[in-house]
Amino acid sequence: MFPRIDKEACIDCCECVNVCPGLVFSHTEEGVKVTHPQECIECRACEDACPTGALTLIEE
């Protein structure tokens, strides 16, 4: 499974960046991005931390 960011819902709060143990996310000039999806351990910490529900894990 890989994390997907709904850019319409994402407010670039970086909560996912801060809680992810796999360093899957990074904050760039364009906002939060999934930069290392292969490092996802499917812990769902990003989903739990996201205040707008912009993150979901999807099947490959």
C-alpha positions as CSV (number, residue, x, y, z in Angstrom):
1,M,0.0,0.0,0.0
2,F,1.1,3.5,-0.7
3,P,0.0,6.9,0.8
4,R,-1.9,9.2,-1.4
5,I,-2.4,12.9,-0.7
6,D,-5.7,14.6,-1.8
7,K,-4.2,18.0,-2.8
8,E,-7.7,19.6,-2.6
9,A,-7.9,18.7,1.1
10,C,-4.3,19.1,2.1
11,I,-3.5,22.3,4.0
12,D,0.3,21.7,4.1
13,C,0.4,21.4,7.9
14,C,3.2,18.9,7.7
15,E,1.7,16.7,10.4
16,C,2.3,13.7,8.2
17,V,5.9,14.7,7.7
18,N,6.4,15.0,11.4
19,V,4.8,11.6,12.4
20,C,6.0,9.3,9.6
21,P,8.6,6.8,11.0
22,G,9.6,5.9,7.4
23,L,10.3,9.4,6.2
24,V,7.9,8.9,3.3
25,F,6.9,12.6,3.1
26,S,8.7,15.8,2.5
27,H,7.7,19.4,2.4
28,T,8.7,21.2,-0.8
29,E,7.9,24.6,-2.4
30,E,4.8,22.9,-3.9
31,G,3.7,21.6,-0.6
32,V,3.7,18.2,1.1
33,K,4.7,15.3,-1.3
34,V,5.1,11.6,-1.1
35,T,8.8,11.3,-1.9
36,H,9.6,7.8,-0.7
37,P,6.5,5.6,-1.0
38,Q,8.5,2.4,-0.9
39,E,9.5,3.3,2.7
40,C,5.8,3.1,3.9
41,I,5.3,0.5,6.7
42,E,1.5,0.9,6.6
43,C,1.3,2.1,10.2
44,R,-1.3,4.7,9.2
45,A,0.2,7.3,11.5
46,C,-0.1,9.8,8.7
47,E,-3.8,9.2,8.3
48,D,-4.4,9.6,12.1
49,A,-2.4,12.8,12.2
50,C,-4.0,14.5,9.2
51,P,-6.5,17.1,10.4
52,T,-8.3,17.2,7.1
53,G,-8.4,13.5,6.1
54,A,-6.3,14.3,3.1
55,L,-4.2,11.1,3.4
56,T,-5.2,7.6,2.6
57,L,-3.3,4.4,1.9
58,I,-4.2,2.8,-1.4
59,E,-3.3,-0.5,-3.1
60,E,-0.4,-0.4,-5.5
